[in-house]
Amino acid sequence: MLERHIGKRIHALSKHGSGGARYGYHHFAPYEPERYLEWASESGIRLFLGNLEDPTLTPKHGPGGVRNFPSAFWLEPHWRDTSAFTVDWLMAHAQERDIVLLVHPENVLENPELVAAFDRLIGKLETKIFS
C-alpha cells in the first residue's frame, strides 16, 4: 500500500520498540524482530534494520534471504555503552564491516557535540542514508 502511495519500491524496513512504554495512541510498544523478518520476507523487502544496542552483532540472513542487521550504533549516548562504543570505535570498525548508525534527528540537532560527531562520521565513512 505504501509503495503504491509513494510510487517507489521499498527495499528496507525498521521497527523500533520501546519495551512496555506506549508513546502514542496507536504505538505498539513490544519489539518482535522475528515477526518483522517474516513480514519483510513475505513482502519482498530485502533489508531489516533492528533495534538492539550492541553494534558488535554481525548481520545475518533471515527468512527468504532478508539481510538482518539486528543491532545499531546509537549516536545518542543515552542508548549506548559510551565507554565501549565511542565514535572512534565506530570509525575503526566501520572500515571493516557495515554497521548501522541510528540517529533521531530531533535529538542530535539539539546537541552541538552530537552534530559534530554525526558530521565527522558521514564525512569520513562510506555511507548509505535511509530516511
Contact map, one row per residue, 1 for C-alpha under 8 A:
11111000000000000000000000000000000000000000000000000000000000000000000000000000000000000000000000000000000000000000000000000000000
11111100000000000000000000000000000000000000000000000000000000000000000000000000000000000000000000000000000000000000000000000000000
11111111110000000000000000000000000000000000000000000000000000000000000000000000000000000000000000000000000000000000000000000000000
11111111000000000000000000000000000000000000000000000000000000000000000000000000000000000000000000000000000000000000000000000000000
11111110000000000000000000000000000000000000000000000000000000000000000000000000000000000000000000000000000000000000000000000000000
01111111000000000000000000000000000000000000000000000000000000000000000000000000000000000000000000000000000000000000000000000000000
00111111100000000000000000000000000000000000000000000000000000000000000000000000000000000000000000000000000000000000000000000000000
00110111110000000000000000000000000000000000000000000000000000000000000000000000000000000000000000000000000000000000000000000000000
00100011111000000000000000000000000000000000000000000000000000000000000000000000000000000000000000000000000000000000000000000000000
00100001111110000000000000000000000000000000100000000000000000000000000000000000000000000000000000000000000000000000000000000000000
00000000111110000000000000000000000000000001111000000000000000000000000000000000000000000000000000000000000000000000000000000000000
00000000011111000000000000000000000000000000111110000000000000000000000000000000000000000000000000000000000000000000000000000000000
00000000011111100000000000000000000000010000101110000000000000000000000000000000000000000000000000000000000000000000000000000000000
00000000000111110000000000000000000000000000000111100000000000000000000000000000000000000000000000000000000000000000000000000000000
00000000000011111000000000000010100100000000000011100000000000000000000000000000000000000000000000000000000000000000000000000000000
00000000000001111100000000000010000000000000000001100000000000000000000000000000000000000000000000000000000000000000000000000000000
00000000000000111110000000011111000000000000000000100000000000000000000000000000000000000000000000000000000000000000000000000000000
00000000000000011111110000001110000000000000000000000000000000000000000000000000000000000000000000000000000000000000000000000000000
00000000000000001111100000001110000000000000000000000000000000000000000000000000000000000000000000000000000000000000000000000000000
00000000000000000111110000001100000000000000000000000000000000000000000000000000000000000000000000000000000000000000000000000000000
00000000000000000111111000001000000000000000000000000000000000000000000000000000000000000000000000000000000000000000000000000000000
00000000000000000101111110111000000000000000000000000000000000000000000000000000000000000000000000000000000000000000000000000000000
00000000000000000000111110101000000000000000000000000000000000000000000000000000000000000000000000000000000000000000000000000000000
00000000000000000000011111100000000000000000000000000000000000000000000000000000000000000000000000000000000000000000000000000000000
00000000000000000000011111100000000000000000000000000000000000000000000000000000000000000000000000000000000000000000000000000000000
00000000000000000000000111110000000000000000000000000000000000000000000000000000000000000000000000000000000000000000000000000000000
00000000000000000000011111111000000000000000000000000000000000000000000000000000000000000000000000000000000000000000000000000000000
00000000000000001000010001111100000000000000000000000000000000000000000000000000000000000000000000000000000000000000000000000000000
00000000000000001111111000111110000000000000000000000000000000000000000000000000000000000000000000000000000000000000000000000000000
00000000000000001111000000011111000000000000000000000000000000000000000000000000000000000000000000000000000000000000000000000000000
00000000000000111110000000001111100000000000000000100000000000000000000000000000000000000000000000000000000000000000000000000000000
00000000000000001000000000000111111100000000000000000000000000000000000000000000000000000000000000000000000000000000000000000000000
00000000000000100000000000000011111110000000000001000000000000000000000000000000000000000000000000000000000000000000000000000000000
00000000000000000000000000000001111111000000000000000000000000000000000000000000000000000000000000000000000000000000000000000000000
00000000000000000000000000000001111111100000000000000000000000000000000000000000000000000000000000000000000000000000000000000000000
00000000000000100000000000000001111111110000000100000000000000000000000000000000000000000000000000000000000000000000000000000000000
00000000000000000000000000000000111111111000000100000000000001100101000000000000000000000000000000000000000000000000000000000000000
00000000000000000000000000000000011111111100000000000000000000100000000000000000000000000000000000000000000000000000000000000000000
00000000000000000000000000000000001111111110000000000000000000000000000000000000000000000000000000000000000000000000000000000000000
00000000000010000000000000000000000111111111111100000000000000000100000000000000000000000000000000000000000000000000000000000000000
00000000000000000000000000000000000011111111110000000000000000111100000000000000000000000000000000000000000000000000000000000000000
00000000000000000000000000000000000001111111100000000000000000010000000000000000000000000000000000000000000000000000000000000000000
00000000000000000000000000000000000000111111100000000000000000000000000000000000000000000000000000000000000000000000000000000000000
00000000001000000000000000000000000000011111110000000000000000000000000000000000000000000000000000000000000000000000000000000000000
00000000011110000000000000000000000000011111111100000000000000000100000000000000000000000000000000000000000000000000000000000000000
00000000001100000000000000000000000000011001111100000000000000001110000000000000000000000000000000000000000000000000000000000000000
00000000001110000000000000000000000000010000111110000000000000000111100000000000000000000000000000000000000000000000000000000000000
00000000000111000000000000000000000110010000111111000000000000000111110000000000000000000000000000000000000000000000000000000000000
00000000000111100000000000000000000000000000001111100000000000000001111100000000000000000000000000010000000000000000000000000000000
00000000000001110000000000000000100000000000000111110000000000000001111100000000000000000000000000000000000000000000000000000000000
00000000000001111000000000000010000000000000000011111000000000000000011100000000000000000000000000000000000000000000000000000000000
00000000000000000000000000000000000000000000000001111110000000000000011100000000000000000000000000000000000000000000000000000000000
00000000000000000000000000000000000000000000000000111110000000000000001111000011000000000000000000000000000000000000000000000000000
00000000000000000000000000000000000000000000000000011111100000000000001110000001000000000000000000000000000000000000000000000000000
00000000000000000000000000000000000000000000000000011111110000000000001110000000000010000000000000110000000000000000000000000000000
00000000000000000000000000000000000000000000000000000111110000000000001000000000000000000000000000000000000000000000000000000000000
00000000000000000000000000000000000000000000000000000111111000000000111000000000000000000000000000000000000000000000000000000000000
00000000000000000000000000000000000000000000000000000011111100000000110000000000000000000000000000000000000000000000000000000000000
00000000000000000000000000000000000000000000000000000000111110000011110000000000000000000000000000000000000000000000000000000000000
00000000000000000000000000000000000000000000000000000000011111000011110000000000000000000000000000000000000000000000000000000000000
00000000000000000000000000000000000000000000000000000000001111101111000000000000000000000000000000000000000000000000000000000000000
00000000000000000000000000000000000010000000000000000000000111111111000000000000000000000000000000000000000000000000000000000000000
00000000000000000000000000000000000011001000000000000000000011111100000000000000000000000000000000000000000000000000000000000000000
00000000000000000000000000000000000000001100000000000000000001111100000000000000000000000000000000000000000000000000000000000000000
00000000000000000000000000000000000000001000010000000000000011111110000000000000000000000000000000000000000000000000000000000000000
00000000000000000000000000000000000010011000111100000000000011111111000000000000000000000000000000000000000000000000000000000000000
00000000000000000000000000000000000000000000011100000000001111001111100000000000000000000000000000000000000000000000000000000000000
00000000000000000000000000000000000010000000001111000000001111000111110000000000000000000000000000000000000000000000000000000000000
00000000000000000000000000000000000000000000001111000000111100000011111100000000000000000000000000010000000000000000000000000000000
00000000000000000000000000000000000000000000000111110000111100000001111100000000000000000000000000000000000000000000000000000000000
00000000000000000000000000000000000000000000000011111111100000000000111110000000000000000000000000010000000000000000000000000000000
00000000000000000000000000000000000000000000000011111110000000000000111111000000000000000000000000111100000000000000000000000000000
00000000000000000000000000000000000000000000000000001110000000000000001111100001000010000100000000111100000000000000000000000000000
00000000000000000000000000000000000000000000000000001000000000000000000111111011000000000000000000001110000000000000000000000000000
00000000000000000000000000000000000000000000000000000000000000000000000011111011000000000000000000001110000100000100010000000000000
00000000000000000000000000000000000000000000000000000000000000000000000001111111000000000000000000000011001100000100000000000000000
00000000000000000000000000000000000000000000000000000000000000000000000001111111110000000000000000000000000000000000000000000000000
00000000000000000000000000000000000000000000000000000000000000000000000000011111000000000000000000000000000000000000000000000000000
00000000000000000000000000000000000000000000000000001000000000000000000001111111100000000000000000000000000000000000000000000000000
00000000000000000000000000000000000000000000000000001100000000000000000011111111110010000000000000000000000000000000000000000000000
00000000000000000000000000000000000000000000000000000000000000000000000000001011111110000000000000000000000000000000000000000000000
00000000000000000000000000000000000000000000000000000000000000000000000000001001111111000000000000000000000000000000000000000000000
00000000000000000000000000000000000000000000000000000000000000000000000000000000111111000000000000000000000000000000000000000000000
00000000000000000000000000000000000000000000000000000000000000000000000000000000111111001000000000000000000000000000000000000000000
00000000000000000000000000000000000000000000000000000010000000000000000010000001111111111100000000000000000000000000000000000000000
00000000000000000000000000000000000000000000000000000000000000000000000000000000011111111100000000000000000000000000000000000000000
00000000000000000000000000000000000000000000000000000000000000000000000000000000000011111110000000000000000000000000100010000000000
00000000000000000000000000000000000000000000000000000000000000000000000000000000000011111111000000000000000000000000000000000000000
00000000000000000000000000000000000000000000000000000000000000000000000000000000000111111111100000000000000000000000000000000000000
00000000000000000000000000000000000000000000000000000000000000000000000010000000000011111111110000100000000000000000000000000000000
00000000000000000000000000000000000000000000000000000000000000000000000000000000000000111111111000000000000000000000000010001000000
00000000000000000000000000000000000000000000000000000000000000000000000000000000000000011111111100000000000000000000000000000000000
00000000000000000000000000000000000000000000000000000000000000000000000000000000000000001111111110100000000000000000000000000000000
00000000000000000000000000000000000000000000000000000000000000000000000000000000000000000111111111100000000000000000000000001000000
00000000000000000000000000000000000000000000000000000000000000000000000000000000000000000011111111000000000000000000000000001000000
00000000000000000000000000000000000000000000000000000000000000000000000000000000000000000001111111000000000000000000000000000000000
00000000000000000000000000000000000000000000000000000000000000000000000000000000000000000000111111100000000000000000000000000000000
00000000000000000000000000000000000000000000000000000000000000000000000000000000000000000000011111110000000000000000000000000000000
00000000000000000000000000000000000000000000000000000010000000000000000110000000000000000100110011111000000000000000000000000000000
00000000000000000000000000000000000000000000000010000010000000000000101110000000000000000000000001111100000000000000000000000000000
00000000000000000000000000000000000000000000000000000000000000000000000111100000000000000000000000111110000000000000000000000000000
00000000000000000000000000000000000000000000000000000000000000000000000111100000000000000000000000011111000000000000000000000000000
00000000000000000000000000000000000000000000000000000000000000000000000001110000000000000000000000001111101100000000000000000000000
00000000000000000000000000000000000000000000000000000000000000000000000000010000000000000000000000000111111100000000000000000000000
00000000000000000000000000000000000000000000000000000000000000000000000000000000000000000000000000000011111110000000000000000000000
00000000000000000000000000000000000000000000000000000000000000000000000000000000000000000000000000000001111111000000000000000000000
00000000000000000000000000000000000000000000000000000000000000000000000000010000000000000000000000000011111111100000000000000000000
00000000000000000000000000000000000000000000000000000000000000000000000000110000000000000000000000000011111111110110000000000000000
00000000000000000000000000000000000000000000000000000000000000000000000000000000000000000000000000000000111111110110000000000000000
00000000000000000000000000000000000000000000000000000000000000000000000000000000000000000000000000000000011111110000000000000000000
00000000000000000000000000000000000000000000000000000000000000000000000000000000000000000000000000000000001111111110000000000000000
00000000000000000000000000000000000000000000000000000000000000000000000000000000000000000000000000000000000111111111000000000000000
00000000000000000000000000000000000000000000000000000000000000000000000000000000000000000000000000000000000000111111100000000000000
00000000000000000000000000000000000000000000000000000000000000000000000000110000000000000000000000000000000110111111110000000000000
00000000000000000000000000000000000000000000000000000000000000000000000000000000000000000000000000000000000110111111111000000000000
00000000000000000000000000000000000000000000000000000000000000000000000000000000000000000000000000000000000000011111111100000000000
00000000000000000000000000000000000000000000000000000000000000000000000000000000000000100000000000000000000000001111111110000000000
00000000000000000000000000000000000000000000000000000000000000000000000000100000000000000000000000000000000000000111111111000000000
00000000000000000000000000000000000000000000000000000000000000000000000000000000000000000000000000000000000000000011111111100000000
00000000000000000000000000000000000000000000000000000000000000000000000000000000000000000000000000000000000000000001111111110000000
00000000000000000000000000000000000000000000000000000000000000000000000000000000000000100010000000000000000000000000111111111000000
00000000000000000000000000000000000000000000000000000000000000000000000000000000000000000000000000000000000000000000011111111110000
00000000000000000000000000000000000000000000000000000000000000000000000000000000000000000000000000000000000000000000001111111000000
00000000000000000000000000000000000000000000000000000000000000000000000000000000000000000000000000000000000000000000000111111100000
00000000000000000000000000000000000000000000000000000000000000000000000000000000000000000010011000000000000000000000000011111110000
00000000000000000000000000000000000000000000000000000000000000000000000000000000000000000000000000000000000000000000000001011111000
00000000000000000000000000000000000000000000000000000000000000000000000000000000000000000000000000000000000000000000000001001111100
00000000000000000000000000000000000000000000000000000000000000000000000000000000000000000000000000000000000000000000000000000111110
00000000000000000000000000000000000000000000000000000000000000000000000000000000000000000000000000000000000000000000000000000011111
00000000000000000000000000000000000000000000000000000000000000000000000000000000000000000000000000000000000000000000000000000001111
00000000000000000000000000000000000000000000000000000000000000000000000000000000000000000000000000000000000000000000000000000000111
